[in-house]
Amino acid sequence: MTAPVILVVDHDPGSRRVLLADLTRRLGAVFTLKGAGSAEEARTALEEAAREGQEVALLLVDDACGDILSQAHERYPTAKRVLMVDRDYTSTSPAVQAIALGHADFHLVRPWTNDESMHRAVSEFLSSWTEEREPAFELFRVVGRADDPRVRHLRALMASFGLPCLVYPPEEEPGRGLLREAELEASRLPVVIRYDGRTFVDPQLPDLASAIGVNVTNDLDACDVAIVGAGAAGLTAAVYAASEGLDTLLLERAFSGGQAGTSPMIRNYPGFPHGVSGGYLMERTCEQAWLMGAHIVFAQQAVGLEHHGDHRIVRLADGSEVSARAVLIATGVDWRRLNVPGLDALTGAGVFYGMAVGESRAMRDQDVFIVGAANSAGQGALHLAKHARTVTLVVRGDSLAKSASAYLLRAIETTPNIIVRTRTEVVGCDGRGRLERLTLADRAAGTTEQVPASALFIMIGGEPHTRWLPDALATDDRGYVLTGREIYEEARDLWPLDRDPIPLETSLPGVFAAGDIRRGSIKRVASAVGEGATAVRSIHEYLST
């Protein structure tokens, strides 16, 4: 098989020659390097690659030839597009518009004053291309039917941890062969086979955690701070608490990442000019918390919280408990359910709450729908548009402008296979065993229509995960936790001490809240990270009193 192509398009012969020579020296053993001096030469090179059956991994194009990026994307939609520009830091730079409108995936700044920095960037671009291909190494192999909700759950879980995984249907020979090797019958599916041959039959959450290699059992009786919830706020708090010498326990009812971990691309997180996968960001933060010394327990749900003297007792679903000097609640929110008859029966079989990143490849050439109007829905639409034939955003309001960021609006408007239907609602669904059709109500026209649909992603906000908390912990009428001065203003009778509540402290002294679960929180990953760090500062203040 021929090596994938890296195409350099630069109108300056000297610059093109130097860049090609350097990239060939570094990457020539794995990739085929080609050069072009104009958009016309680039089109010819792409046509030659197509005739020879070559993949195109990367296009490095200077701004004088930028028009070729959109044309190349039509022929090679998985190729990563890099616009090479001069640095000027103005809003009129070609890079600003190209990235915002989705015409380019990355940018490089000329001149190459630091070759190592340039090559680190190119490695990042190639890594992004590689991640979207089928894995060369299968860390996990799943034998199961593609339309089985349990298989979809497994695939989503593996995707959230960045674990290479392929699914083998049991009716095809590769799947039958895997079952024969494992000496298992097709009557018990799905089957997960790890790279070392260890087999899991119809695994449940703790089994999956064991397969991945994470801890599911809490063996700590006491700690300085117990953090409940491993989303952006909880993971950040674990990093800071452990690094600052607090004996830290982090409990998570499923796996790390929270809603941030389901986002395929976060474009406005500081420090990542080309965006960052939410799953990747949360995975790295989890590793950081662990290396700082936090004790992390997955697939372990907190079911109760009690106050005993100077200690708080967190009760867990397995019947165990842990005593902590302070507790941080960072359990976030669950996706709000869409009340449509028959929809719950199809959950996991074409209907998903949140962005099921692991389903992206399965959406190739399909018509998919997203209900939602906030940033998470917009990011999901852009991600799915790389694979699906059409992506329809179903928006109940008049526009996306009230709830989505401007950069997302620009990108959505210029993505041809994304359709935005405002003042529209999903009112019905249909399908035999999986979603096949949706009924949409156009509130402006007063009409309904049935449309074919392979998948529906529901992203309509959340409900706080607070039902496990005691009545003494004050919440508002929607269940969001009150903290700080809000307690004096709205629940003063629940506050037992003479001192004022510390910032982020709840009505239970020594119990704090951060992230989406807190009333008034800003629903952004960066703000959740900030609250997680701030909560640790408040915990230090509490422990020193």
N, C-alpha and C positions, 0 to 999 in steps of 0.2 A: 504494500500500500504506500502511495506517495506521501511525502511529508506535508503537513499543513503549510499554508503560505502566509508569510508576513509581507505585505505590500507597502512600500515606502513611496509616497507621491509628494515630490518636492520640486518646485519649478527652478530652484537654485542648484545647478549641477554639482558645485563644490560641496554644499551642505548634504545633498543626496548621496554623493560618493562616500563622504566620511561616515554618515549614519549607516549606510548599507554595509560598509566594511566593518564597522564596529559591531553591528548586530550579527553579521555573518560569523565573526570571530567568536562571539559569545553563544549564539544560538543555532549556528549553521548545521550542527550535528543532528538537530531535532526538527528544524523548520526549513522550508525553502524560502530564501529571501529574493524578492523581486523589486525592481525600481521602475518608476515612471516620472516623467517630467511635466506632464500635463494631465488634465482630466481625460482627454481623448486617449492618451497612452495608457492611463489607468483602466479605462473601459476595455481596451484591447487585452490588457493583462488579465483582467477578470474573466473575460470571455475565454481566453486560453486555459485558464485554471478550470473553468466549468467543463470545457471539452475534455480535459485530461482527468476529470473526476477528482480534482483536488479540493480539499477544504480550505477555506480562508479563515485564519484565526484572528488576524490583526491588520487593520489599515491605519497607517500613520500618514496623515494628509496635512499639508500646509494650508494656511487659510486662503491662499490664492487659488487653490484647487478644491475648495471645500464642497462645491456642488456635487462632487462624486460620492460623498458620504451617503446621501439619501438614495442615490441610484444603486450603490453597492449594497445597501441594506435590503433592497428588494430582491436581489439575487442571492445574497448571503446574509440572512437575517440574524444568524448567531455570531457573525464576526464582530469583534469589538472595534469600535470606531474612535480614533484618537485624532483630535485637531491640534496641529502644531501652530502656536502663535507666539508673537512677541509679548513680553509682559508690559502692560500699561495700567492695570488696576482701574480702568474706567468702566462704566456701565455699558459703554458702546463697543467694548471688545468683542470680536467675533466669537470668542469662547463663551462669553456670557449667554449670548443668544442661542448658540448651538447646543449648549448643555441644557438650557431652560426649555428649549423646544423639542428636545429629544433627538436632534440631528446628530449628536455625538455623545459617546458614552464617557469619554475622558478627554483631558487636554495635556499637552506638554508645552513648557515654556522654553523658547530659544533665547540666547544661545546655550549650548550645553557646557556650562561653566563647571559642572561637576558630573563626570561620567557615571560615577557610582550612584548618584541620586537619580539620574536618568534611567539607569538599568534597574534600579529598585522599582521605579514607576512602571517600566515595561513588564517586569516580572509580575507586578500587581495586575496589569491589564490581561496578561496571558493566564494568570491564575483565575481571573473572573471568567474567561472563556472556557477554561478547563472544567470549572465547577458546574457549568450548564450542560456539559456533555454526559453521556452515560459513563458511570465509573469504570475505570480500567481494573480496579481491584474491588471485589465485592466483599466488604467486611461482613455483611449479612445477606443471606439469600432467603427469600420468603416464598414458600409454596402455598398458593391460595388463589382464589378467584378474584379477578381485578375489581369486580363490583361488590365484593364482600366488605361491609363497613369496617370489620375488624382489620382487614388488610389495609384499607385506607388509613386507619388510625395508626397502624404500625409504620406505614410509609411516612406519615406526617411526623411521627415521633422521631424516626431516624433522621429526617430532614432537619428537625429542630436542633439535633445534636451534630449535624454535619457528618453523619455516618453513611458511607456508600452502601447502597442497598438496591437490589433488583428483585422484581417479583416474577415468579415462574408459574403459569397456570398449570393445574394438575392434569388437565386433559392433553397437554402437549408433552412430547418425549423428554425435553430437558427437565420438566417438573416431575414426571414419572420417574426419571432416573435418580433425581435427588431423593425422592421418597424411598426408592429401592435401596439406595446406599444407606439411608438412615433406618431401614427396616421398619417403615411405618406405612399405614394404610391411608388412602385418600379420604377415608371417612372422618378423620380427625384433622380438621384444618382451621385456621392456617398453621403452618409449621415454620418456625424461624430456625435457620441453621447458621451458626456463627462460623467465622473463617477457620476456626480450629476444630470444627466438626461437632461442637456442642449443640444439642438440639432442644428446642422449646416447642411444645405442642400447645396450640391455642393459648399463648401466654397472657397472663394478666399483668397489671401495672407493676407489682413487685418483681414478677419474673423478668419483665423487660428491663427494669432497673438493674437487676442482677446480670442480665445478658450484656448490658452496656458497661457494667463494671462500677456502678455508683452505689453508695451506701444507702440502705433502706431501713436500717435499724438504729435507733438511738440508744447509745450505751452511756449517756451522761445523766447523772441524777441531778446535778446542779451546775449552774454557770453564772457568769456575770450578766450576760444579756442574751435573751432568746429572741430571735428574729423570725417572725412567722410570715412566710411569703418570699419567693425568690424571683421577683420581677426586678425592674430597674432600681426601684427604691430599696428593696430588701437586699439585693446583691451589693449595691454600693455601700449600704450601712455595714454589711458584713466585712467588706474590704477595710473600711475605716476603723470599725470596732476592733477587729482582730489585729490590724497593724498598730493600733494604739494600746495594745496590751490587755484588752478585755477578753476574758474567756467567753468565746462567742459560739452559739449554736444557731444554725440556720435550718429552719424546717420548711418543707415545701410539699404540698399535697399531691403534686404531679411531678413535673420536671421544671428546671429553671427557665427563666426567660419572660414569663408572664405574657401580656399582650404585646409588649415590645418585641419579644422573641418571635412573634408570628409575622412581623412586618418584613416583606421581602426587600425593601429599600427605604432607608431613612435619609432623606437628602439634606435635612437642616440640622443634623447633629454636629456640634462644633468639632473641628479637627479633621473632618472627612469631606473634602471639597467635592468628591464625586459620589458621595453617599456611602452608606454602609448597611449591610444586611443586619436587620434586628437580631436574627438568630446568631450571627457571628459576634456581634457586639456583646450580647448577653452571655454567650459561651465563654468569651475571653474574660469577662468580668467575673464569672463563676470560677474559672481557673485561678484568677487573681485572688479572690477571697480564700480559696482553698490553700494557695501557697502562702498567704499571710497567716494562716493558722486557724481559720474558721472550721468548725466541725459541721459538715453539711449532710443532711438527711433528706433523701427524696422519697416520693410515694408514701408520705407520712402526714396525714391530715390532723391539724389541731381541731379538737371538738369542744374544748372548754377552757375557761380562764378563771382562776380564783385568786383571791387576795388573802394571804396568811401572814399577818405581821409585816415584817420587812421583806417578805418574799412573795413572788407571784408564781402561781402554779399553772403550768400549761399542760392540759390533759390531751393525750393523743388517741387516735382511733384504735390503735392496737391495745389500749388499756394501760399503757405506761404513762408516766408523767415526768416533768422536769421542773425543778425549782430554779427561778431566776431572780436576781436582784432587780433587774429591769427587763421590760418586754417592749419590743417594737412590732406593731401590727402593720404589715405591708402586703396584705392578702389581695389587694387590687379589686377588680370587678370581673364579673362574668358577663359574657355577651347577652344583651337583652333578647328575649325570644320574640320571633315574629308570629303573631297569632293568626295563622292561616290554616284552615281545615286540611288535614292530611299531610302537613309539612313535617311534623315530628316523626311520622312513620318513615320518612325518606331521609332523615338525618344520617349523614355518613354514606348515603347512597345517592350522591348528587347534590345534597343539601348540606352546607357547611356553615358553622358559626365561626366568624373570623376568617383570616386568610390561611387556608390550608396550603402552605408552600409546597408540600410534597406532592400535591395534585397538579402542579403546573404542567409537567410534560404530558399528563393524561388529557389535558385540555387542548392538545394540538388539533387544529382544524375544527374545533367545536364552537358552538354558540353558547356563551356563558353570560350570567347576569350577576350583578352586585347590587344589593340594597344598602344604601348608605350615602352620606354626603360629606363626611369629614375626611381628614388627611389619610386615615388608615384605608378608607374605601378608595380614595384616589390613587394611593400608592399601589394598592392591590390591582386596580384596573390597569395601570401601566405595566405591572409585572405580568399579568395574564395576557396582555395584548401581544407580548412577544411570542406566544404560543397559540392562542385561540384565534379562530377565524374572526369572530366579533366578540366584543365585550360591551355589554349594555349596563350603564349605571342607572339604576332606578331611584329617583330622587323625589321625595314627597313634596319638598318646597319648590320655590320658584326658580332657584339656581343653586349652584355649588359655591358661589362667591361668599356666602355668609359663613360657611363652615370650613372651607378648604383654603390652603395657602395659595398665594398668587403663583408661585413657581409650579405648583401642581396644575393649576388651571391652564397655564400656558402650555404645559406638556400634554395635557389631555386634549386640548383644542387642536393640537397639531398631530395627534396620533390618529391616522385615518380609520382604524378598525375599532375605535372606542366611540360608542353612541351614548349620549346623555339624554335621558327622558325625564324631564321635570314634571312636577305635579302629577306624578304617576305612582301607583302602589301595586304590589303583588297581592291579589285577592284569592288566587286559587292555584292548585298544582295537580299534576296527574302523572302517572307512570306505573309500569308493571315492575315492581321490585326496585326501581331506581327512577330518578327524575327524568321525565321526557318532555313535559310541557308545563308552561306557566300561563296563568290568566292575569293580564295586566289591566288595571282600570285607569283610564286617562281622565283625571278629575276636571281638567280644563274643558275637554270636549264632551264629557259625560258619556263616554263609550267604554266598552271592554273588548278585549281581543285575546285569543289564545295563540301563544307563540311557542315554537320548538325551543327547548332549553336542555343542554347537557349538564349544566351545573348552576347552582345558586349559592352565592356567598353572602351571608347576612352580617352586616357590620353597622348596627344601628345604636351604638352606645352600650353602656354597661349598667349592671346592677351590682352594688357593693357586696362583697362577700363578708357579711358581718353577722349572719344568723347564728353563728357559734358563740358570739360574745355575750357577756352577762348584761342584765338590765341596768346595772349600775354604771355601765359605760355609755355615755350620752351620744346619741345619734340624732340626725334631723329626720324629718318625716319620710325621707327617701332611703334612710339607712346609712347615710354617709356619716363618718365619725367626726364629732366636734372636738376641736383642740384649742389650746391657748386661751385667748381672751373670749372666744366664742362661748366657752363654758360659763363664764361670768354673765355673759349677755343673754344666754338662752337656757342654761341648765345649772344655775348657781346652787340650787338646792342639792345637787348631786356632788358638789365639791366639798370634801370633808376637812380641808386644812385651812389654816390662817393665811399662809402665803399664797401668792398668785401662782396659777399654773405656769409651768415653764413652756416656752414655745414648742409646739407639736405634742405637748403632754395632753392626755385625755382626762376625763373626769375621774379615772382611777389613778391616783398618784403612782408614778413609776412605770406607767404604761403609756407608750407613745404611739403615734400613727404617722405614716408617711406614704406619699404616692397617691394613686387614684382613689384609694379608699377614704381619703380625708376630704371633708367638705371644703369646697373652695380651691382644691388643687388644680393646677394647670395641666391639662391632659397632653403633656409632651414628655418625651423620654428624658430630655435634658433637665426639666424641672423635677422629675421624679428622682433623678440622680442627685440633684442638689438637695432635695428634701432628705434623701437617705443619709447624706453626709451631715446635714444640719441636725438630724435626729441624734446622731452619735455625739455631737457637741452638747446637745441638751441632756443626753443620758449621763455624760460625764458630770455635768452640773448637778444633776439629781443625785448621783452616787456620792458626790463630795459634800452633800448637806447632812 
